[in-house]
Amino acid sequence: AAGVSPGSIASVFGSNLAATTATADRFPLPRTLADTQLFVNGVPVPLFYVSPTQINFQVPFGIGSNNALIEVVASSGASISVAVPVEAVQPGVFFTPSTGVGALSFPADGSTAAQRAARPGEPVELYAVGLGAVNSAPEVGEPASAFFLAETVLEPTVSIGGRVLPATFSGLAPGF
């Protein structure tokens, strides 16, 4: 099992995880979808999506630093508890499924990497998950504040072609 990091989005794969497919459609994210719950260290966590073979959930910010015990409880019964390592960071870049292009945008004109290439010296917004703990963390399952930026505790290093690029902000996207 791969590790998880505080506040990240993670997935569990298996069989009989839920009776039907359901997707969260509101904030705060529900802790039960299609009569299915996922527990991390005995606490039900916010769910994005459940299906008979997959569950997408938010890892709590206060998860600790050792192993996380994950258990699924559905109408068909409870799974065994599985220990998953907790990592300070477990970065992953969001991609646009139809194009396979990273979720990059250019704030100067609002275009995206799916529409055009970045220009030299141009600011780029990169959308990722698993960057670890943040200051001013929202309640788990709630969107990030638009008034108080939740910056990552650890500053990520971004490089293209071996060249390290400066990050002007690393944190939760307000409203998400």
C-alpha positions in Angstrom: 0.0 0.0 0.0 1.2 3.5 -0.9 1.5 6.1 1.8 -0.9 9.0 2.5 -0.2 12.5 3.7 -2.2 15.0 5.8 -5.1 16.6 3.9 -4.5 14.6 0.7 -7.0 12.8 -1.5 -6.5 9.1 -1.4 -8.2 6.1 -3.0 -9.0 2.6 -1.8 -9.6 -0.2 -4.3 -11.3 -3.5 -3.7 -14.6 -5.3 -4.1 -18.0 -4.9 -2.4 -16.9 -1.5 -1.1 -20.4 0.0 -1.7 -23.7 -1.3 -3.0 -24.0 1.5 -5.6 -22.0 4.4 -7.1 -22.3 7.9 -5.5 -20.5 11.2 -5.7 -20.4 14.0 -3.1 -22.2 17.1 -4.3 -21.9 19.5 -1.4 -19.6 20.9 1.3 -18.9 19.8 3.9 -18.1 16.5 2.2 -20.3 13.7 3.6 -18.9 11.0 5.8 -21.4 8.5 4.4 -22.2 7.9 0.8 -24.4 5.1 -0.5 -24.5 3.6 3.0 -20.7 3.4 3.0 -18.2 4.9 5.4 -14.4 4.8 5.5 -12.6 5.1 8.8 -9.0 6.4 9.3 -7.8 5.5 12.8 -11.4 4.8 13.9 -12.8 8.2 12.7 -15.1 8.4 9.7 -13.6 10.7 7.0 -15.0 12.9 4.2 -15.9 11.0 1.0 -15.7 12.3 -2.6 -16.8 9.1 -4.3 -17.8 5.6 -3.6 -18.5 2.6 -5.9 -18.4 -1.2 -5.5 -14.7 -1.2 -6.5 -13.3 2.3 -5.4 -13.6 4.9 -2.7 -12.0 8.4 -2.9 -11.6 10.2 0.4 -9.9 13.1 2.2 -7.1 12.1 4.6 -7.5 14.1 7.8 -4.9 16.9 8.4 -4.3 15.6 12.0 -3.5 12.1 10.9 -0.3 11.8 12.9 3.1 10.5 11.7 3.1 6.7 11.9 0.7 4.3 10.2 -3.0 5.0 9.5 -5.5 2.2 10.0 -8.0 2.2 7.2 -11.3 0.3 7.4 -14.4 0.4 5.1 -17.9 -0.2 6.5 -20.6 -0.8 3.9 -24.1 -2.4 4.0 -22.4 -5.7 3.0 -20.2 -5.6 6.2 -16.8 -4.3 7.4 -13.4 -4.8 5.8 -10.3 -5.8 7.7 -8.2 -2.9 8.9 -5.2 -2.1 6.8 -2.2 -0.2 8.0 -1.0 2.5 5.6 2.2 4.5 6.1 1.8 8.2 6.8 4.3 10.4 4.9 4.9 14.1 5.5 4.3 14.6 1.8 3.0 12.4 -1.0 2.8 14.8 -4.0 0.7 14.1 -7.0 -0.2 16.5 -9.9 -3.8 16.7 -11.1 -4.2 15.9 -14.8 -6.9 16.6 -17.3 -8.2 13.1 -18.1 -9.2 13.9 -21.8 -5.8 15.3 -22.7 -3.4 13.8 -20.2 -2.0 17.3 -19.6 -1.2 18.5 -16.1 -3.6 20.9 -14.4 -1.7 24.0 -15.1 -3.1 27.5 -15.7 -1.7 30.8 -16.7 -3.2 33.6 -14.5 -2.3 36.4 -16.9 -5.0 35.4 -19.3 -6.8 32.5 -17.7 -5.8 29.9 -20.3 -4.7 26.4 -19.4 -1.9 24.0 -20.5 -4.5 22.1 -22.5 -5.0 25.3 -24.6 -1.4 26.4 -25.0 2.2 26.1 -23.9 3.7 28.3 -21.1 5.7 31.3 -22.2 9.2 32.0 -20.9 9.1 33.9 -17.6 5.3 33.6 -17.3 3.7 32.7 -13.9 2.2 29.2 -13.9 -0.3 27.8 -11.4 0.2 24.0 -10.8 -2.6 22.1 -9.1 -1.5 19.2 -6.9 -2.4 17.1 -3.9 -0.4 15.5 -1.1 1.8 18.5 -0.2 1.3 17.8 3.5 0.3 19.8 6.5 -0.8 23.4 6.2 -1.1 26.3 8.6 -4.7 27.5 9.1 -6.1 24.2 8.0 -9.9 24.1 7.4 -12.0 21.5 9.1 -11.6 18.2 7.3 -14.2 18.0 4.5 -14.6 21.8 4.3 -13.3 24.0 1.4 -10.2 26.2 2.0 -11.0 29.7 3.1 -10.9 32.6 0.6 -9.9 35.0 3.4 -7.1 33.1 5.2 -4.6 31.4 3.0 -3.7 27.9 4.2 0.0 27.6 3.2 1.9 24.4 3.2 4.3 23.9 6.2 6.9 22.4 3.9 7.8 24.4 0.7 7.8 22.2 -2.4 10.5 22.2 -5.0 9.3 22.4 -8.5 11.7 21.8 -11.4 11.4 21.6 -15.2 14.3 20.0 -17.1 16.4 20.0 -13.9 16.0 23.7 -13.4 14.5 24.6 -10.0 11.7 27.2 -10.2 10.7 29.5 -7.3 7.3 28.9 -5.8 5.5 32.1 -4.9 2.7 30.3 -3.1 2.1 26.7 -2.0 -1.2 25.9 -0.2 -4.8 25.1 -0.5 -6.8 26.6 -3.4 -9.4 28.8 -1.8 -12.9 27.4 -2.2 -11.7 23.9 -2.9 
